[in-house]
């Protein structure tokens, strides 16, 4: 069975699914997806995310503030740890650094990143890390703040094998999104081929970054199957092997529950 290790269920357009989350989950199940992690991007919307997913105990959650959420107030360790103790919260994040549009907010992003790492260490829960155009600062801060004590994942990986290898040294997993299926993603594909099997995860990042053959459309968890199939082809493995490997890795990292167990 497949696992979508990173999606944003509270940001999906539910109109095409009968206006409710159940339709999204039915489509996922029809494609063999039985585990999902819905990742938080700010604290203000976290209660609504928790309410939306409450009827579905097989959906795990995270708590965090995305580095690009400039309108959000600064998170505190106390806030993150309080929410992070909720029973369905398996990780802290999405946190990290994003310099794609410039470094004007770099100091603020770095402070927030360090706050999230401190909360993860206090809770003993892994980190979900977003990094874009910020390779050296991301790796440096993870090392300086002792993130290897809890580990985590570099989600929606958009770098190359060199960065993946350095992340492995910090006890991190690497997660590939629909970007890995894009024609211009050769460095990402190379990393997916070379990554040790026990550090591999897959995701949709839905509603963003739909994989080929659906590129440009609103993404949803069912389409993690396309990511799995593409990665399987890259690695010379079967879809079933990739599904089993990535699900086992997900459970090892997050300890989340499945739909079958719900």
C-alpha positions in Angstrom: 0.0 0.0 0.0 1.1 3.5 -0.8 1.8 6.5 1.5 1.6 10.2 0.8 4.1 11.5 3.3 3.4 15.2 2.7 0.2 16.8 1.6 -1.9 19.8 2.6 -5.5 18.6 2.9 -6.8 21.9 4.2 -5.7 23.6 0.9 -7.3 21.3 -1.5 -10.2 22.5 -3.7 -12.8 19.9 -2.7 -15.3 20.9 -5.5 -14.2 18.0 -7.8 -14.6 15.5 -4.9 -18.2 16.2 -4.0 -17.3 19.2 -1.8 -15.9 17.0 1.1 -12.7 15.4 2.2 -14.2 11.9 2.0 -14.2 12.1 -1.8 -10.4 12.9 -1.8 -9.8 9.9 0.5 -11.9 7.6 -1.5 -9.9 8.5 -4.6 -6.7 7.9 -2.7 -7.9 4.5 -1.5 -8.9 3.5 -5.0 -5.3 4.1 -6.0 -3.9 2.1 -3.1 -3.0 5.1 -0.8 -3.8 4.2 2.8 -1.6 6.5 4.8 -1.4 10.3 4.6 0.5 13.0 6.5 -1.3 16.4 6.3 1.4 19.1 7.0 0.7 22.4 8.7 2.0 25.7 7.3 0.9 28.1 10.0 -0.5 28.0 13.6 -3.6 30.1 12.9 -5.1 27.5 10.6 -4.0 24.5 12.6 -7.2 24.1 14.5 -9.2 24.1 11.3 -6.9 21.4 9.9 -7.3 19.3 13.0 -11.1 19.6 12.8 -11.1 18.7 9.1 -9.2 15.5 9.6 -10.5 14.5 13.0 -13.0 11.9 11.6 -10.0 10.1 10.0 -7.5 8.7 12.5 -5.4 7.3 9.7 -4.4 10.9 8.8 -1.4 12.0 10.7 -0.6 15.7 11.3 2.3 18.0 11.8 2.6 21.4 13.5 4.7 24.3 12.2 5.0 27.5 10.3 6.3 27.5 6.7 9.3 29.8 6.2 7.4 31.8 3.5 4.5 32.7 5.8 5.7 36.2 6.3 2.3 37.4 7.7 2.4 34.9 10.5 3.6 35.9 13.9 6.8 34.3 15.2 6.1 30.8 16.6 7.4 30.0 20.1 8.8 26.7 21.4 6.0 26.6 24.0 3.3 26.9 21.3 4.9 24.3 19.0 5.4 21.8 21.8 1.9 22.3 23.2 0.3 21.5 19.9 3.0 18.9 19.1 1.8 16.8 22.0 -1.6 16.2 20.4 -2.0 12.5 19.7 -2.1 12.7 15.9 0.9 15.0 15.6 3.9 13.0 14.4 6.3 15.8 13.4 7.3 19.4 13.7 7.1 21.5 10.5 6.9 22.4 7.8 9.9 24.6 8.7 13.1 25.5 7.0 14.5 28.2 4.7 13.3 29.6 1.3 15.5 32.2 -0.4 13.9 31.8 -3.8 12.6 35.3 -3.8 15.6 36.8 -2.1 17.4 36.9 1.3 15.5 39.9 2.8 13.8 37.7 5.3 16.7 35.3 5.9 17.3 36.3 9.6 13.7 35.9 10.4 13.5 32.5 8.7 16.6 31.3 10.4 15.3 32.3 13.8 12.0 30.5 13.2 13.9 27.4 11.9 15.9 27.2 15.1 12.7 27.5 17.1 11.2 24.6 15.3 14.3 22.4 15.8 14.3 23.2 19.5 10.6 22.2 19.8 11.3 19.0 17.9 14.1 18.1 20.2 12.0 18.8 23.3 9.3 16.6 22.0 11.5 13.9 20.5 9.7 14.2 17.2 11.1 14.4 13.7 11.3 17.6 11.5 9.7 18.2 8.2 12.1 20.6 6.4 11.5 22.8 3.4 14.6 24.1 1.7 14.9 26.1 -1.5 17.9 28.1 -2.7 19.3 27.8 0.9 21.4 24.7 0.9 24.3 25.8 3.0 22.3 27.6 5.6 19.8 24.7 5.9 22.5 22.2 6.5 24.5 24.5 8.8 21.5 25.2 11.1 20.5 21.6 11.2 23.9 20.7 12.4 24.3 23.7 14.8 21.0 23.0 16.5 21.5 19.3 16.9 18.7 18.2 14.6 20.3 14.8 14.1 19.0 13.9 17.6 15.5 13.7 16.1 16.1 13.4 12.4 13.4 14.1 9.9 12.9 14.6 6.2 13.9 17.1 3.5 10.6 17.1 1.7 9.9 17.9 -1.9 13.5 17.4 -2.7 14.8 19.8 -5.4 18.5 19.5 -4.9 21.2 17.0 -6.1 23.0 13.9 -4.8 25.6 16.0 -2.9 23.0 17.6 -0.7 21.1 14.4 -0.2 24.3 12.7 1.0 25.0 15.5 3.4 21.4 15.2 4.7 21.9 11.5 5.3 24.8 12.3 7.5 22.4 14.2 9.7 20.0 11.2 9.9 17.5 12.7 7.5 15.3 11.0 5.0 14.7 12.4 1.4 11.2 12.7 0.0 10.4 13.0 -3.7 7.4 14.8 -5.1 5.9 15.1 -8.6 8.9 17.3 -9.5 11.0 14.1 -9.9 8.8 13.2 -12.9 9.5 16.5 -14.8 11.8 16.3 -17.8 14.2 18.9 -16.5 14.7 17.2 -13.1 17.8 15.1 -13.9 19.8 16.0 -10.8 16.7 15.1 -8.7 16.3 11.9 -10.6 20.0 11.0 -10.1 19.5 11.5 -6.3 16.4 9.3 -6.4 18.4 6.5 -8.1 21.4 6.7 -5.7 19.5 7.2 -2.4 19.8 4.2 0.0 16.4 2.4 0.0 16.0 2.9 3.8 16.0 6.7 3.4 13.5 7.1 0.6 10.0 8.7 0.9 7.5 9.9 -1.6 4.8 12.6 -1.5 2.4 14.8 -3.5 2.7 18.1 -1.7 -0.9 18.4 -2.8 -2.5 20.6 -4.0 0.8 21.7 -5.6 3.3 20.1 -8.0 1.1 17.5 -9.7 3.3 14.8 -11.4 3.3 13.9 -15.1 0.8 13.1 -16.7 -1.2 15.6 -14.6 1.3 18.5 -14.5 -0.4 21.8 -14.2 -3.5 20.5 -12.5 -4.4 20.7 -8.8 -2.7 17.8 -7.2 -4.3 15.3 -4.7 -3.0 12.3 -2.7 -4.1 9.6 -5.2 -1.5 10.9 -7.6 1.4 9.8 -5.3 1.0 6.6 -7.3 2.5 8.3 -10.3 5.5 9.4 -8.2 6.0 5.9 -6.9 5.8 4.4 -10.4 8.3 6.9 -11.8 10.8 6.3 -8.9 10.4 2.6 -9.3 11.3 2.9 -13.0 14.3 5.0 -12.1 15.6 2.5 -9.6 14.8 -0.6 -11.6 12.3 -1.8 -9.1 8.6 -2.6 -9.1 5.8 -0.3 -8.0 5.0 -2.8 -5.3 8.6 -2.7 -4.0 8.7 1.1 -3.9 5.3 1.2 -2.1 6.5 -1.3 0.5 9.9 0.4 1.0 8.5 4.0 1.3 5.7 2.9 3.6 8.1 1.1 5.9 10.3 4.1 6.0 7.4 6.4 6.7 6.3 4.2 9.6 9.9 4.0 10.9 10.2 7.8 10.8 6.8 9.0 11.9 5.1 5.9 13.5 1.8 7.0 11.9 -1.3 4.8 11.6 -2.9 3.3 8.4 -6.4 3.4 7.1 -6.6 -0.3 7.5 -5.9 0.0 11.2 -8.4 2.7 11.7 
